[in-house]
């Protein structure tokens, strides 16, 4: 046997990595030797092969065979100096993985090829471990056989992780993820695997058929992460939810397992937050409902937004008690699903990218309605919600201005509310747009103000006219033990006055709360105490009653 096959250097390199393979070919005899790792992973006949180029060619994906053949032929013929290409190769289990091959030919004094040697690297191995937590990534799931032994898979996600980042910042968010990953790993039973799935989600493969053992494991995680202690000594309350599935009983492939796990986790977060929920027929039905929702929503958008409707919730003058305007709220009823609530169908619109188109429809209808009501009821303040992503649309300003001109609306009475201010990535750029919109007469508002540090941060950058105080501070003001809420609200309103902002208090649900906030000198009040969101016809009835009761004429509704 050639000396190039039997030396310590070959042995050293051959055992250096599970994801990097070496091969050496004696080109005079056309016999090659491959590292044992390559033999095992790709299911080769043995370490020593004859006619290896053709043997290996049978492992190359048919769509990549031309790339591989042209490259290797060019090396052997002398046209190319090095073998260097990427392609997909079939492994022992029949799946294809991306590999990168690099090699070169050694020639004798006469220029004849005598040795061909190279390295083959599994490209997927470069992402084997998550750089933040050190856990395996889901790439490793390609190599698990979910039919060989029964088990239970858990997809664990943090509840409201985006809000945690908003409150503490991204560096603390990373620290929490690292500590959370460590806790899960330490609590795992021997033989189980923990993988970083994505974002704040972690995948546990429990190779156990004992459901109670897995449930106990989940409860242990909940207890350990209930009060996570940061490096600076602060405690952070972490709530988690989990979706679970039995394998191979309910899923025998990677794709099916991940698909059903995601549905289960989503169901847990939406319906049983804080719990571990196993995949079931009910979850399958919910998923099917989501697919129908998406199809119906797309069809309604195509049919000139048929099925969409605006509802209106009044803004009330705290002193005069009259209706000063309203917030526009989107409602929808489909042909097949008639009971979808906003949080459900708006999430579907956001997930599949159709929220922008619907958002512009809402903007146009709100502006049109402001103009339509003026002759009868005077100028009404009318607001609608816009997400940060919608503001990023390059046509946003142009459309807003064109709708005002089209319907003859008064932009001084159009309030554009920025929702989810914690997601603003470039406040300076957004501030420039806010300045331009205000120059056109539009009013700008920060919605849900006070729920996160980001709200205060946005005040430094964004020129706004209104601050909407988040309802979580308001709803329980009349109940014992909520004095701190009163102090917070009072302080926020005092800040608004000193900075020259108008204020809107949301969540005024009953007369007791109304009495309390009535003396806080807010600009406008909003809540179920005055009215639930109602359709246009019902809102106009409220306006008629308001006009009769308070003798309100045109121009008499301004705050």
FIBAZA-209916 format. One line per 3 residues: number of its first residue (from 0); their letters; for each residue z, x negated, y negated of C-alpha. Coordinates in steps of 0.001 Angstrom, whole numbers, plus 500000, padded with zeros to 6 digits. Layout:
<atoms>
NUM = a = Z X Y  ... $
</atoms>
This chain:
<atoms>
0 = xxx = 500000 500000 500000  499104 498700 496525  501838 496913 494611 $
3 = xxx = 501232 499201 491642  502860 502024 493627  505848 500129 494977 $
6 = xxx = 507842 498603 492169  511146 499237 490439  509516 500072 487114 $
9 = xxx = 507666 503057 488616  510882 504296 490228  512791 503984 486943 $
12 = xxx = 510250 505952 484927  509703 508511 487678  513354 509588 487603 $
15 = xxx = 513834 509425 483826  513211 513111 483035  512716 516504 484637 $
18 = xxx = 510093 517416 482038  508120 514160 481869  506062 513027 484874 $
21 = xxx = 504254 509766 485569  501264 508969 487729  499410 505764 488673 $
24 = xxx = 495997 505630 490316  494380 502698 492171  490810 503363 491115 $
27 = xxx = 489335 501122 493819  490765 503297 496604  491091 506524 494543 $
30 = xxx = 494678 506884 495770  497367 507818 493282  501124 508133 493270 $
33 = xxx = 502955 510885 491373  506631 511057 490474  508781 513195 492773 $
36 = xxx = 509629 515534 489831  505917 516316 489419  505500 516923 493153 $
39 = xxx = 508391 519366 493226  507608 521214 490023  503860 521611 490502 $
42 = xxx = 503955 521996 494295  501771 518988 495097  501134 517951 498690 $
45 = xxx = 503124 514743 498272  503718 511722 496089  500516 510024 497330 $
48 = xxx = 497232 511822 496781  493565 511066 497401  490942 512258 494895 $
51 = xxx = 493753 513236 492524  491404 514196 489667  489931 517050 491697 $
54 = xxx = 493245 517950 493351  494938 518196 489966  491943 520038 488538 $
57 = xxx = 492795 522946 490838  496116 523294 488993  494485 523458 485558 $
60 = xxx = 494103 526898 484009  490446 528058 484355  490171 528561 480595 $
63 = xxx = 491301 524966 479969  489386 523261 482782  486463 522274 480548 $
66 = xxx = 488793 520528 478057  490567 518654 480850  487361 517647 482696 $
69 = xxx = 485535 516393 479602  488519 514309 478522  489252 512722 481892 $
72 = xxx = 485545 512078 482575  485193 510383 479212  488084 508045 480041 $
75 = xxx = 486740 507115 483463  483221 506516 482112  484480 504302 479324 $
78 = xxx = 483411 506666 476513  487061 507311 475602  489732 504650 475337 $
81 = xxx = 492633 506970 476122  493244 510189 478014  494901 512568 475509 $
84 = xxx = 494712 516357 475777  496787 519520 476111  496188 522344 478582 $
87 = xxx = 497927 524786 480883  498815 523806 484427  499972 525955 487350 $
90 = xxx = 503445 525207 488701  504876 525758 492174  505873 529370 491425 $
93 = xxx = 502347 530265 490305  503057 530388 486568  501248 528359 483947 $
96 = xxx = 502965 525970 481517  501560 523906 478668  501429 520175 479304 $
99 = xxx = 500381 517184 477247  498668 514345 479149  498373 510816 477834 $
102 = xxx = 496931 507955 479870  494775 504856 479796  492575 502759 482090 $
105 = xxx = 493134 499073 482833  489896 497166 483534  489214 493789 485128 $
108 = xxx = 487459 490863 483486  484064 492369 484274  485025 495705 482659 $
111 = xxx = 485441 497599 485905  488275 500203 485976  491045 499179 488369 $
114 = xxx = 494147 501149 487349  494641 504496 485620  498202 505351 484547 $
117 = xxx = 499717 507964 482354  502469 510374 481344  502424 514139 481537 $
120 = xxx = 504933 516042 479363  505764 519698 479688  505485 520857 476074 $
123 = xxx = 507819 523774 476743  510491 521235 477583  510583 520204 473926 $
126 = xxx = 512220 523539 473156  514492 523585 476188  517652 523411 474067 $
129 = xxx = 518487 525239 470856  518994 522693 468067  521892 524605 466449 $
132 = xxx = 524065 525636 469399  522903 523225 472092  522371 526143 474479 $
135 = xxx = 519320 526596 476665  516529 528614 475050  514740 531535 476683 $
138 = xxx = 511937 529122 477617  514082 528308 480648  513773 531880 481877 $
141 = xxx = 510237 531013 482997  511808 529018 485829  514377 531579 487026 $
144 = xxx = 513576 533695 490042  515084 537096 489323  514419 538304 492859 $
147 = xxx = 516239 535533 494745  519763 536837 494108  521275 539894 492446 $
150 = xxx = 522899 539641 489062  523554 541232 485709  521955 540104 482465 $
153 = xxx = 523663 540682 479110  522066 540493 475677  524933 540095 473204 $
156 = xxx = 524401 540535 469472  526668 540464 466443  526989 543691 464466 $
159 = xxx = 526006 543311 460825  525377 539569 460940  523137 539780 457868 $
162 = xxx = 526084 541154 455931  528212 538242 457148  525623 535825 455770 $
165 = xxx = 525557 537787 452524  529343 537515 452202  529830 533903 453332 $
168 = xxx = 526458 532156 453033  524072 530580 455558  526179 527471 456262 $
171 = xxx = 529130 529602 457337  526701 531765 459299  525603 528694 461263 $
174 = xxx = 529240 527716 461836  529968 531185 463213  526982 531017 465566 $
177 = xxx = 528094 527614 466876  531669 528804 467476  530442 532039 469043 $
180 = xxx = 528148 530114 471414  531057 527858 472378  533324 530818 473115 $
183 = xxx = 530733 532472 475365  530067 529218 477226  533770 528554 477832 $
186 = xxx = 534353 532080 479145  531347 532040 481481  532016 531928 485211 $
189 = xxx = 530711 528979 487273  527014 529311 488003  526301 531692 485135 $
192 = xxx = 523901 530667 482378  524123 531175 478600  520964 531020 476480 $
195 = xxx = 520276 531334 472756  517992 534347 472504  517196 534628 468800 $
198 = xxx = 519109 534869 465534  522587 536170 466320  521711 537223 469880 $
201 = xxx = 522737 535404 473066  521626 535993 476626  524000 535664 479584 $
204 = xxx = 522644 535586 483126  525559 536492 485361  524560 535743 488940 $
207 = xxx = 527055 538238 490264  526807 541753 491679  530378 542495 490565 $
210 = xxx = 529948 544777 487555  533676 544818 486809  533711 541031 486567 $
213 = xxx = 530918 541144 483980  532653 543902 482017  535877 541868 482005 $
216 = xxx = 533893 538884 480743  532485 540962 477877  535949 542257 476941 $
219 = xxx = 537228 538661 476864  534472 537717 474418  535378 540686 472210 $
222 = xxx = 539021 539604 472121  538262 535940 471438  535808 536653 468622 $
225 = xxx = 537783 539478 467025  539283 536909 464631  537125 533819 464509 $
228 = xxx = 538779 530951 462611  536496 528847 460415  536875 525127 459740 $
231 = xxx = 538514 525860 456385  541108 528098 458061  539623 531434 457034 $
234 = xxx = 539472 534229 459606  536272 536199 460111  536205 539470 462013 $
237 = xxx = 533225 539537 464363  532101 542742 466045  529648 542473 468941 $
240 = xxx = 527564 544864 471014  525718 544208 474257  522914 545592 476343 $
243 = xxx = 522974 544959 480073  520690 545343 483055  520984 544851 486816 $
246 = xxx = 518432 542521 488379  516336 542715 490426  517315 546394 490780 $
249 = xxx = 516111 547448 487313  514035 544396 486355  512477 541747 488580 $
252 = xxx = 510436 539786 486021  511283 537917 482836  509164 540210 480665 $
255 = xxx = 510626 543420 482088  514172 542095 481873  513876 541063 478216 $
258 = xxx = 512133 544306 477304  514843 546508 478806  517646 544316 477486 $
261 = xxx = 516339 544688 473934  516196 548458 474336  519748 548494 475713 $
264 = xxx = 521157 546372 472876  519401 548488 470268  520848 551623 471867 $
267 = xxx = 524330 550096 471889  524139 549144 468206  522845 552566 467187 $
270 = xxx = 524991 554767 469419  527951 552844 470886  528558 549943 468543 $
273 = xxx = 531048 547441 469905  530380 548428 473521  528440 547017 476448 $
276 = xxx = 525747 549484 477548  523791 549192 480791  520143 550185 480827 $
279 = xxx = 519662 553804 481851  517184 556637 481842  518676 557821 478535 $
282 = xxx = 517830 554480 476978  514340 554727 478443  513987 558180 476840 $
285 = xxx = 515165 556790 473493  512546 554058 473762  509890 556623 474563 $
288 = xxx = 511029 558623 471529  510571 555527 469409  507000 555118 470641 $
291 = xxx = 506224 558764 469875  507808 558378 466429  505612 555412 465664 $
294 = xxx = 502454 557200 466772  503309 560350 464806  504239 558389 461680 $
297 = xxx = 500975 556446 461777  499029 559686 462181  500849 561342 459290 $
300 = xxx = 500099 558373 457033  496418 558581 457982  496468 562330 457212 $
303 = xxx = 497372 561773 453556  501135 561555 454302  501294 565004 455870 $
306 = xxx = 504824 565662 457115  506491 563487 454441  508509 565162 451708 $
309 = xxx = 510818 564137 448882  514298 565585 448602  516314 565341 445397 $
312 = xxx = 520031 564705 444838  521284 565381 441299  522753 562900 438832 $
315 = xxx = 525557 564546 436842  526844 563808 433339  530598 563280 433891 $
318 = xxx = 531561 564725 430502  529022 567510 429963  528713 568371 433660 $
321 = xxx = 524959 568916 433356  522199 567624 435624  520718 564521 434019 $
324 = xxx = 518236 563671 436755  518074 562903 440450  517477 560343 443146 $
327 = xxx = 514375 560850 445305  515073 560601 449039  512417 560510 451738 $
330 = xxx = 512345 563100 454522  509846 563507 457357  509025 566009 460087 $
333 = xxx = 506448 565182 462741  504388 567407 464997  506205 566394 468184 $
336 = xxx = 509542 565173 466799  510950 567448 464129  514547 566252 463987 $
339 = xxx = 514167 562590 462987  516659 561473 460362  515864 558898 457612 $
342 = xxx = 517754 555968 459168  515684 556440 462328  512146 556911 461003 $
345 = xxx = 512540 554476 458087  513609 551774 460560  510468 552474 462606 $
348 = xxx = 508358 552187 459444  510052 548881 458584  509746 547466 462102 $
351 = xxx = 506015 548102 462274  505080 547221 458690  504168 550692 457384 $
354 = xxx = 507087 550992 454948  505018 549483 452097  502375 552195 452235 $
357 = xxx = 504989 554945 452429  506984 553277 449644  504018 553480 447283 $
360 = xxx = 503592 557144 448192  507248 557769 447286  506761 555939 443976 $
363 = xxx = 503716 558014 443076  505365 561338 443981  508527 560494 442023 $
366 = xxx = 506584 559516 438896  504353 562579 439220  507409 564814 439516 $
369 = xxx = 509077 563303 436449  506044 564260 434397  505708 567718 436011 $
372 = xxx = 509302 568744 435190  509270 567612 431565  507732 570720 429976 $
375 = xxx = 510225 573050 431661  513414 571048 431982  513050 568190 429544 $
378 = xxx = 513039 564512 430481  514996 563928 433704  516124 560520 434922 $
381 = xxx = 514414 560137 438292  515046 557223 440644  513636 555935 443916 $
384 = xxx = 514501 553036 446230  512399 549900 446566  513161 547078 448996 $
387 = xxx = 512821 543428 448057  509819 543133 450394  508063 545935 448489 $
390 = xxx = 508624 544113 445204  506829 541116 446721  503630 543161 447050 $
393 = xxx = 501215 541714 444493  500006 545212 443542  503477 546643 442836 $
396 = xxx = 503469 546346 439025  499870 547459 438730  500520 550577 440801 $
399 = xxx = 503693 551544 438955  501916 551318 435593  498828 553152 436857 $
402 = xxx = 500906 556083 438195  502675 556472 434842  499315 556591 433057 $
405 = xxx = 497758 558866 435654  500438 561560 435369  501572 561007 431800 $
408 = xxx = 505157 560258 432855  507782 558666 430616  508725 555283 432166 $
411 = xxx = 511986 555285 430163  513200 557949 432589  511949 556255 435767 $
414 = xxx = 514661 554199 437524  513505 551721 440171  516411 550852 442480 $
417 = xxx = 516497 547495 444268  518031 547955 447712  519339 545184 449989 $
420 = xxx = 519753 542673 447167  521309 540276 449713  517796 539645 451086 $
423 = xxx = 516398 538355 447782  515154 534834 448471  513691 534017 445050 $
426 = xxx = 515705 535767 442296  513966 533794 439534  510536 535116 440507 $
429 = xxx = 511910 538645 440910  513553 538368 437474  510136 537720 435902 $
432 = xxx = 508809 540917 437466  511867 542859 436281  511248 541600 432736 $
435 = xxx = 507623 542737 432882  508551 546175 434261  511189 546667 431550 $
438 = xxx = 508618 545703 428915  506550 548615 430230  509545 550900 429726 $
441 = xxx = 510796 551211 433320  514523 551228 434062  515830 548890 436813 $
444 = xxx = 518922 549386 438964  520900 547424 441560  521744 549772 444425 $
447 = xxx = 524911 549584 446587  526533 547222 444114  529783 545521 445104 $
450 = xxx = 529261 545289 448869  528625 541558 448971  528785 538338 447011 $
453 = xxx = 525009 538578 446649  525438 541599 444357  527346 539497 441823 $
456 = xxx = 524915 536627 442259  521982 538898 441430  523561 539804 438073 $
459 = xxx = 523119 536192 436988  519371 536426 437464  518085 539977 437295 $
462 = xxx = 517760 541942 434039  518784 545491 435002  519729 548713 433229 $
465 = xxx = 521843 550468 435879  524462 549455 438423  525008 551874 441320 $
468 = xxx = 528572 551539 442651  528501 551695 446456  529952 554873 447989 $
471 = xxx = 532311 553030 450363  534586 552368 447366  534504 556018 446275 $
474 = xxx = 534741 558392 449226  538402 557829 450036  539746 557369 446514 $
477 = xxx = 541801 560560 446780  543548 559435 449980  546849 557486 450032 $
480 = xxx = 546585 553710 450354  543295 553320 448497  544660 552133 445175 $
483 = xxx = 542765 548880 445567  539464 550814 445674  540344 552389 442340 $
486 = xxx = 541075 549005 440806  537788 547601 442109  535751 550539 440769 $
489 = xxx = 537542 550494 437427  536894 546754 437105  533215 547134 438020 $
492 = xxx = 532733 549841 435401  534517 547768 432772  532199 544873 433618 $
495 = xxx = 529189 547198 433221  530342 548294 429793  530912 544727 428619 $
498 = xxx = 527489 543646 429887  525755 546692 428430  524728 548295 431735 $
501 = xxx = 524657 551987 432571  526505 552914 435783  526019 555447 438576 $
504 = xxx = 528869 556278 440953  527704 557360 444415  529741 559147 447067 $
507 = xxx = 531580 561777 444987  532227 564038 447977  534950 566435 446789 $
510 = xxx = 536722 567772 443703  539663 565376 444000  537383 562348 443930 $
513 = xxx = 535398 563963 441103  538585 564316 439041  539503 560679 439627 $
516 = xxx = 536109 559162 438766  535603 561595 435879  537996 559554 433758 $
519 = xxx = 536396 556189 434539  533609 556584 431950  530664 556119 434315 $
522 = xxx = 527222 557050 432974  526261 559284 435909  527866 560710 439060 $
525 = xxx = 526248 561543 442382  527511 563032 445644  527917 566023 447960 $
528 = xxx = 530494 567564 445627  527625 568425 443290  524854 568886 445841 $
531 = xxx = 523395 567541 449052  519819 566266 448795  517587 569358 448604 $
534 = xxx = 513883 570141 448606  511936 570571 445370  512250 574360 445319 $
537 = xxx = 516045 574243 445788  516450 571488 443202  514536 573545 440668 $
540 = xxx = 516949 576410 441361  519808 574040 440522  518041 573107 437298 $
543 = xxx = 517586 576777 436380  521255 577517 437052  522232 574427 435083 $
546 = xxx = 520054 575439 432131  521548 578947 432107  525129 577743 432489 $
549 = xxx = 525003 574982 429888  522181 576293 427657  520267 573071 428167 $
552 = xxx = 516943 572817 426392  514247 570152 426235  515584 566744 425290 $
555 = xxx = 519166 567731 426025  519680 565872 429300  519764 562271 428152 $
558 = x = 522852 560269 429144 $
</atoms>
